[in-house]
Amino acid sequence: MGVSSGYGRIASELSNNLVKRGYHIMGASLSYDGLLPVVYDGEPLPYNVASLQGKPNWPDLVMALTGAYQPDVIFVIQDAPYSGIVRSMPLDWSRIAFVMLSPVDGAPIHPDWVSTAQQSDALLTISEFGVNAWADAGVQAGLARPGINPNKFYKIPVEGRAKIREALGIAPDAFVLGVAAQNQGRKSIPQMMKAFFDFAKDKPASRLLLDMDEVSPAGWDLPSLCKQFGWDVGKIIFRSDAVKRGVTELRDRFNVLDAHSVLAFREGFGLPILEAMACGVVSIAQDWCAGTEVLKDGRGILIPPVEYFMPSTWGGALDKLPNIEVMTQKLQWLYDNPGERYAMAQRGMDYARSCSWSIAVDNTVIAIEKALARKKPIEVTTAPLPTSAIMKIIEPVAQSPDGMAHQVALVEAS
């Protein structure tokens, strides 16, 4: 919750909207250190969030939080292994409804994760690919497809776009490819960099905007990659460079792009793909997992995988590698055909604006209510009166403040 990643935005959007619909939330976040009030889009969240970041005993803290708060529902918005940890806690699951929202960024799904889903009272995922993958594993999942906030992600007029490019030192006619993603091993960042530099050999003004950390323990040292492979790091604008130049909004960074790409060996949805589309930018994804459903029907460009795959270290789901030669060719096609690029961008923007968070929240509410309905109702029993009891009905002699007379039953035991 309150995390700038795509999945953090999904968690925050759903939770904030659930509050608007009358749910009371106590949050707990693995990504919140507790040092500052947690916010989303610069606004404080409308609920409290317990800090679990960096705490190896976080399951014990969740247990304590559950005991103190006594929730009706525990809703885990995280990868399936975290749901498994929570569901294995010795809580009263006959009373507490368990709902899990888990992305599926590859298939087949690990058997242990399937077992956790089977123990849930309701299951949600974020893509049609995920719904189908869960179905193949014998589990029914609801769809909470991410949406975009049209007041946050939109196309900026030409004059505004030119000013942002000037602030970033980008020539007005330069072709700019952007990649908004986490610097993590699941993303095909080196492959996207190679495709760009192969495309940009004869285009000195072109730029690559990498909206990510330059160095990541979960991914790559990107400046070192440039040095190792002879790529011109001077063509790269990192997110930190953009922020230093005053371009702090992700929307503004999207708007300077001519194309946007998130290729990944596996992908659960790729929210930045949709957000870039909402800003009028052609997006590129691999024709595998959720990328296919977002960019099909001419809404963007799909890069086919090469004839190679291997089980990943994340649950054994299949990793596929994108065909980088095709991506280089597609970048050249976008460069050579601006009219086609604009038309594709318009189709993508129309689609992105049809993806509403309210639909995802509707389906989330359905899942929560379904989960609650599966819980045992609280049984209230009344002991029968002894046979020797004598009940006397006394007609009232006074009226209550509402002007109505009420009978009072008195019970006496003989």
NURO-435875 format. One line per 5 residues: number of its first residue (from 1); for each residue x, y, z of C-alpha. Coordinates in nm, 4 decimals. Example, Ala and Ser with C-alpha at 12.3 -4.5 7.8 and 13.67 -1.06 7.14 Angstrom:
// residues 2
1	1.2300/-0.4500/0.7800; 1.3670/-0.1060/0.7140
This chain:
// residues 414
1	0.0000/0.0000/0.0000; 0.1296/0.3437/-0.0908; 0.4178/0.1929/-0.2918; 0.5053/0.3445/-0.6293; 0.5286/0.0082/-0.8058
6	0.2496/-0.1131/-1.0315; 0.1335/-0.3684/-0.7783; 0.1563/-0.1115/-0.5001; -0.0783/0.1097/-0.6996; -0.3196/-0.1810/-0.7440
11	-0.3248/-0.2433/-0.3671; -0.3757/0.1253/-0.2895; -0.6473/0.1816/-0.5500; -0.8499/-0.1183/-0.4359; -0.8127/-0.0416/-0.0659
16	-0.8943/0.3278/-0.1025; -1.2064/0.2482/-0.3016; -1.3162/-0.0178/-0.0536; -1.3062/0.2505/0.2171; -1.5318/0.4690/0.0013
21	-1.7761/0.1788/-0.0184; -1.8019/0.1489/0.3580; -1.5383/-0.1068/0.4500; -1.3172/-0.0426/0.7524; -0.9536/-0.1269/0.6795
26	-0.6466/-0.1836/0.8914; -0.3509/-0.2260/0.6596; -0.0186/-0.4026/0.6971; 0.2515/-0.3477/0.4374; 0.5740/-0.5357/0.3670
31	0.7004/-0.2259/0.1843; 0.6312/0.0393/0.4505; 0.9059/0.1260/0.6983; 0.6835/0.3318/0.9269; 0.9078/0.6392/0.9226
36	0.6640/0.8714/0.7452; 0.2860/0.8687/0.7020; 0.2128/0.6395/0.4111; 0.0589/0.8203/0.1128; -0.0737/0.7474/-0.2341
41	-0.0531/1.0079/-0.5100; 0.0611/1.2558/-0.2477; -0.2458/1.2088/-0.0267; -0.2564/1.0311/0.3105; -0.4260/0.6935/0.2961
46	-0.7722/0.6826/0.4569; -0.6712/0.4033/0.6958; -0.3802/0.3067/0.9188; -0.0983/0.0875/0.7913; 0.1245/-0.1255/1.0109
51	0.4893/-0.1374/0.9058; 0.6266/-0.4821/0.8198; 0.9258/-0.3773/0.6105; 1.2533/-0.5356/0.7154; 1.0921/-0.7371/0.9934
56	1.1765/-1.1074/0.9638; 0.9065/-1.1857/1.2196; 0.6335/-1.0168/1.0161; 0.4019/-1.3241/1.0383; 0.4032/-1.2876/1.4188
61	0.3148/-0.9205/1.3784; 0.0250/-1.0077/1.1488; -0.0950/-1.2577/1.4096; -0.0804/-0.9909/1.6796; -0.2563/-0.7393/1.4578
66	-0.5316/-0.9900/1.3834; -0.5791/-1.0622/1.7524; -0.6061/-0.6919/1.8336; -0.8224/-0.5851/1.5407; -1.0494/-0.8936/1.5153
71	-1.1213/-0.8556/1.1438; -1.4047/-1.0208/0.9571; -1.1845/-1.0599/0.6491; -0.8122/-1.0965/0.5922; -0.7421/-0.9774/0.2383
76	-0.3905/-1.0548/0.1117; -0.2927/-0.8504/-0.1941; 0.0425/-1.0077/-0.2742; 0.2136/-1.2953/-0.4504; 0.0783/-1.6400/-0.3685
81	0.3615/-1.7488/-0.1313; 0.2714/-1.4626/0.1048; -0.0908/-1.5721/0.0993; 0.0274/-1.9219/0.1879; 0.2157/-1.7927/0.4921
86	-0.0886/-1.6024/0.6163; -0.3331/-1.8870/0.5514; -0.1128/-2.1275/0.7490; -0.1376/-1.9101/1.0598; -0.3310/-2.0711/1.3494
91	-0.6259/-1.8338/1.3299; -0.9947/-1.9099/1.3594; -1.0615/-1.9540/0.9895; -1.4150/-2.0742/1.0672; -1.4894/-1.7128/1.1588
96	-1.2411/-1.5085/0.9536; -1.2914/-1.4968/0.5766; -0.9713/-1.5335/0.3739; -0.9465/-1.3571/0.0377; -0.6339/-1.3609/-0.1775
101	-0.5569/-1.1428/-0.4758; -0.2572/-1.2900/-0.6505; -0.1051/-1.1952/-0.9851; -0.0172/-1.4779/-1.2200; 0.2962/-1.3813/-1.4075
106	0.3539/-1.7219/-1.5612; 0.2202/-2.0723/-1.5993; 0.1857/-2.3447/-1.4901; 0.1072/-2.2415/-1.1320; 0.3046/-2.4090/-0.8536
111	0.1062/-2.6857/-0.6730; 0.1637/-2.5270/-0.3313; 0.0105/-2.2029/-0.4534; -0.2853/-2.3960/-0.5915; -0.3313/-2.5557/-0.2495
116	-0.3422/-2.2111/-0.0859; -0.5984/-2.0898/-0.3389; -0.8147/-2.3942/-0.2687; -0.8151/-2.2991/0.0997; -0.9240/-1.9437/0.0286
121	-1.2830/-1.8290/0.0592; -1.2420/-1.6210/-0.2562; -0.9641/-1.5756/-0.5121; -0.8917/-1.2822/-0.7401; -0.6278/-1.2185/-1.0031
126	-0.5470/-0.9265/-1.2312; -0.5547/-1.0623/-1.5876; -0.7499/-1.2956/-1.8122; -0.4268/-1.4896/-1.8477; -0.4301/-1.5383/-1.4699
131	-0.7959/-1.6436/-1.4648; -0.7231/-1.9062/-1.7312; -0.4063/-2.0267/-1.5572; -0.5961/-2.0744/-1.2292; -0.8732/-2.2550/-1.4196
136	-0.6163/-2.4907/-1.5730; -0.5082/-2.5654/-1.2159; -0.8672/-2.6396/-1.1155; -0.9394/-2.3176/-0.9235; -1.1985/-2.0518/-1.0063
141	-1.0669/-1.6947/-0.9832; -1.2418/-1.3629/-1.0210; -1.0941/-1.0855/-1.2352; -0.9852/-0.7574/-1.0763; -0.8275/-0.6092/-1.3875
146	-0.6385/-0.2862/-1.3145; -0.7667/0.0411/-1.4515; -0.6242/0.3873/-1.4961; -0.7054/0.7130/-1.3269; -0.7942/0.9469/-1.6189
151	-0.7203/1.2480/-1.3985; -0.3685/1.1158/-1.3360; -0.2693/0.9659/-1.6724; -0.3606/1.1606/-1.9838; -0.2090/1.3047/-2.3008
156	-0.0469/1.6440/-2.2568; -0.0843/1.9022/-2.5398; 0.2058/1.9406/-2.7814; 0.3313/2.2619/-2.6189; 0.3497/2.1018/-2.2757
161	0.5252/1.7964/-2.4141; 0.7857/2.0177/-2.5801; 0.8594/2.1950/-2.2505; 0.9143/1.8660/-2.0693; 1.1488/1.7474/-2.3447
166	1.3417/2.0710/-2.3164; 1.3769/2.0219/-1.9401; 1.5188/1.6747/-2.0032; 1.7572/1.7934/-2.2755; 1.5783/1.5993/-2.5500
171	1.5757/1.7395/-2.9018; 1.2261/1.8227/-3.0335; 1.2497/1.5697/-3.3193; 1.4369/1.2946/-3.1284; 1.2817/0.9490/-3.1062
176	1.2490/0.8453/-2.7412; 1.1828/0.4955/-2.6120; 1.0829/0.4587/-2.2489; 1.0783/0.1653/-2.0088; 0.8827/0.2132/-1.6848
181	0.9448/-0.0938/-1.4726; 1.1182/-0.2303/-1.1670; 1.4840/-0.3173/-1.2225; 1.4315/-0.6857/-1.1484; 1.5388/-1.0152/-1.2977
186	1.1939/-1.0955/-1.4367; 1.2069/-0.7971/-1.6727; 1.3962/-0.8232/-2.0033; 1.5867/-0.5001/-1.9431; 1.9187/-0.5956/-2.1126
191	1.7282/-0.7227/-2.4161; 1.5284/-0.3996/-2.4442; 1.8488/-0.1966/-2.4126; 2.0162/-0.3956/-2.6897; 1.7146/-0.3535/-2.9198
196	1.7196/0.0216/-2.8619; 2.0933/0.0637/-2.9205; 2.0789/-0.1481/-3.2368; 1.7941/0.0756/-3.3586; 1.9707/0.3982/-3.2527
201	2.3065/0.3381/-3.4251; 2.2263/0.5903/-3.6979; 2.0091/0.8184/-3.4823; 2.2383/1.0257/-3.2573; 1.9537/1.2331/-3.1078
206	1.7507/0.9297/-2.9950; 1.7158/0.8649/-2.6224; 1.6243/0.5775/-2.3901; 1.4352/0.6827/-2.0757; 1.4776/0.4078/-1.8155
211	1.2209/0.4842/-1.5462; 1.3837/0.2613/-1.2852; 1.6773/0.2387/-1.0453; 2.0172/0.2395/-1.2156; 2.1400/-0.0388/-0.9855
216	1.9256/-0.3000/-0.8141; 2.0102/-0.6050/-0.6014; 1.7132/-0.7756/-0.7667; 1.8242/-0.6855/-1.1194; 2.1209/-0.5262/-1.2945
221	2.3861/-0.2583/-1.2655; 2.2722/-0.0831/-1.5836; 2.5620/0.1659/-1.6234; 2.8010/-0.1283/-1.5922; 2.6095/-0.3148/-1.8641
226	2.6556/-0.0164/-2.0932; 3.0291/-0.0142/-2.0255; 3.0568/-0.3892/-2.0750; 2.8685/-0.4009/-2.4065; 2.9817/-0.0680/-2.5482
231	2.6426/0.1026/-2.5296; 2.6445/0.4810/-2.5124; 2.5220/0.5585/-2.1599; 2.4927/0.9230/-2.2689; 2.1785/0.8265/-2.4620
236	2.0103/0.7059/-2.1406; 1.7979/0.9206/-1.9100; 1.7378/0.7479/-1.5782; 1.4444/0.8268/-1.3522; 1.6794/0.9968/-1.1046
241	1.8030/1.2240/-1.3851; 1.4461/1.3228/-1.4720; 1.3579/1.3958/-1.1089; 1.6693/1.6109/-1.0672; 1.5526/1.8153/-1.3678
246	1.2113/1.8680/-1.2109; 1.0165/1.6051/-1.4083; 0.8748/1.4272/-1.1062; 0.5411/1.3016/-1.2401; 0.5297/0.9638/-1.4138
251	0.2628/1.1047/-1.6453; 0.5043/1.3741/-1.7659; 0.7778/1.1194/-1.8295; 0.5357/0.9076/-2.0322; 0.4345/1.2091/-2.2403
256	0.7852/1.2734/-2.3768; 0.7985/0.9230/-2.5270; 0.7396/0.8091/-2.8826; 0.7144/0.4473/-2.7692; 0.7067/0.2621/-2.4407
261	0.8174/-0.0944/-2.3762; 0.7959/-0.3449/-2.0931; 0.9235/-0.6796/-2.2117; 0.9406/-0.9467/-1.9436; 1.0178/-1.3166/-1.9260
266	0.6816/-1.3409/-1.7430; 0.4245/-1.0715/-1.6733; 0.1209/-1.0587/-1.4444; -0.0312/-0.7522/-1.6111; 0.2093/-0.4618/-1.6614
271	0.0183/-0.1606/-1.5298; 0.2747/0.0889/-1.6728; 0.1883/-0.0459/-2.0184; -0.1733/0.0604/-1.9717; -0.0779/0.3927/-1.8123
276	0.1525/0.4810/-2.1020; -0.1289/0.3970/-2.3438; -0.3588/0.6331/-2.1526; -0.0991/0.9065/-2.2160; -0.1181/0.8463/-2.5913
281	0.2029/0.6440/-2.6249; 0.2383/0.3213/-2.8245; 0.3298/0.0370/-2.5891; 0.5323/-0.2763/-2.6633; 0.5096/-0.6064/-2.4736
286	0.6009/-0.9685/-2.5274; 0.3356/-1.1908/-2.6847; 0.3176/-1.4059/-2.3715; 0.1220/-1.3889/-2.0458; -0.0854/-1.0755/-1.9859
291	0.0866/-0.8589/-2.2477; -0.1094/-1.0326/-2.5217; -0.4535/-0.9368/-2.3896; -0.3574/-0.5730/-2.3264; -0.2050/-0.5018/-2.6693
296	-0.3990/-0.7319/-2.9023; -0.6253/-0.6075/-3.1830; -0.3782/-0.3444/-3.2995; -0.3684/-0.1536/-2.9696; 0.0102/-0.1874/-2.9491
301	0.3014/-0.3995/-3.0598; 0.3543/-0.7595/-2.9486; 0.7032/-0.9084/-2.9722; 0.7073/-1.2853/-3.0308; 0.9230/-1.5032/-2.8067
306	1.2113/-1.7015/-2.9507; 1.1890/-2.0804/-2.9675; 1.3270/-2.1220/-2.6186; 1.1861/-2.1432/-2.2690; 1.2849/-2.2685/-1.9266
311	1.1197/-2.3028/-1.5853; 1.1820/-1.9933/-1.3771; 1.3134/-1.9842/-1.0221; 0.9774/-1.8332/-0.9205; 0.7455/-2.1291/-0.8785
316	0.8643/-2.3062/-1.1921; 0.6540/-2.0904/-1.4273; 0.7885/-2.0773/-1.7804; 1.0246/-1.7946/-1.8763; 1.0262/-1.6928/-2.2420
321	1.2789/-1.4684/-2.4134; 1.1651/-1.1945/-2.6539; 1.2901/-1.1835/-3.0112; 1.5093/-0.8731/-2.9935; 1.5659/-0.8555/-3.3697
326	1.1901/-0.8187/-3.4151; 1.1778/-0.5440/-3.1523; 1.4525/-0.3527/-3.3331; 1.2564/-0.3860/-3.6579; 0.9360/-0.2663/-3.4889
331	1.1121/0.0394/-3.3452; 1.2322/0.1239/-3.6960; 0.8779/0.0774/-3.8302; 0.7401/0.3156/-3.5670; 1.0138/0.5648/-3.6567
336	0.9453/0.5410/-4.0309; 0.5658/0.5518/-4.0037; 0.4574/0.8326/-3.7685; 0.1023/0.8277/-3.9062; 0.0629/0.4585/-3.8226
341	0.2220/0.5250/-3.4838; -0.0299/0.7968/-3.4021; -0.3221/0.5773/-3.5121; -0.2034/0.2884/-3.2965; -0.1493/0.5226/-3.0041
346	-0.5074/0.6483/-3.0389; -0.6477/0.2939/-3.0368; -0.4422/0.2160/-2.7300; -0.5536/0.5341/-2.5544; -0.9203/0.4597/-2.6230
351	-0.8787/0.1109/-2.4777; -0.6877/0.2294/-2.1708; -0.9564/0.4831/-2.0886; -1.2162/0.2051/-2.0975; -1.0305/0.0207/-1.8201
356	-1.1902/0.1490/-1.5016; -1.0875/0.0894/-1.1424; -1.4564/0.0841/-1.0503; -1.5004/-0.2467/-1.2352; -1.2075/-0.3987/-1.0453
361	-1.3556/-0.2737/-0.7179; -1.7006/-0.4133/-0.8096; -1.5479/-0.7585/-0.8612; -1.3455/-0.7262/-0.5416; -1.6599/-0.6485/-0.3422
366	-1.8300/-0.9530/-0.4954; -1.5361/-1.1698/-0.3848; -1.5367/-1.0288/-0.0315; -1.9113/-1.0785/0.0106; -1.8825/-1.4303/-0.1293
371	-1.6098/-1.5061/0.1222; -1.8133/-1.3672/0.4116; -2.1133/-1.5769/0.3093; -1.9056/-1.8915/0.3511; -1.8355/-1.8235/0.7166
376	-2.0440/-1.9854/0.9896; -2.3041/-1.7451/1.1267; -2.2888/-1.6627/1.4942; -2.5383/-1.8859/1.6674; -2.7447/-1.7198/1.9405
381	-2.9354/-1.9667/2.1587; -3.1934/-1.8908/2.4249; -3.2470/-2.1355/2.7073; -3.6097/-2.2467/2.7375; -3.8101/-2.1213/3.0310
386	-3.8636/-2.3702/3.3112; -4.2039/-2.5326/3.3064; -4.2791/-2.3780/3.6419; -4.2371/-2.0243/3.5140; -4.5353/-1.7976/3.5248
391	-4.5576/-1.5134/3.2754; -4.7755/-1.2188/3.3565; -4.8570/-0.9539/3.0971; -4.8967/-0.6161/3.2560; -5.0718/-0.3496/3.0533
396	-4.8729/-0.0249/3.0752; -5.0234/0.2733/3.2460; -4.7828/0.5249/3.0902; -4.6720/0.6023/2.7402; -4.3132/0.6044/2.6169
401	-4.1573/0.9258/2.4797; -4.2580/0.8284/2.1284; -4.6233/0.8432/2.2320; -4.6796/0.4703/2.1978; -4.7749/0.2283/2.4729
406	-4.5711/-0.0892/2.5056; -4.6391/-0.4124/2.6829; -4.3873/-0.5296/2.9368; -4.3385/-0.8984/3.0005; -4.2266/-0.9978/3.3433
411	-4.1146/-1.3469/3.4180; -4.1472/-1.4915/3.7628; -4.0447/-1.8299/3.8793; -4.2815/-2.0023/4.1204
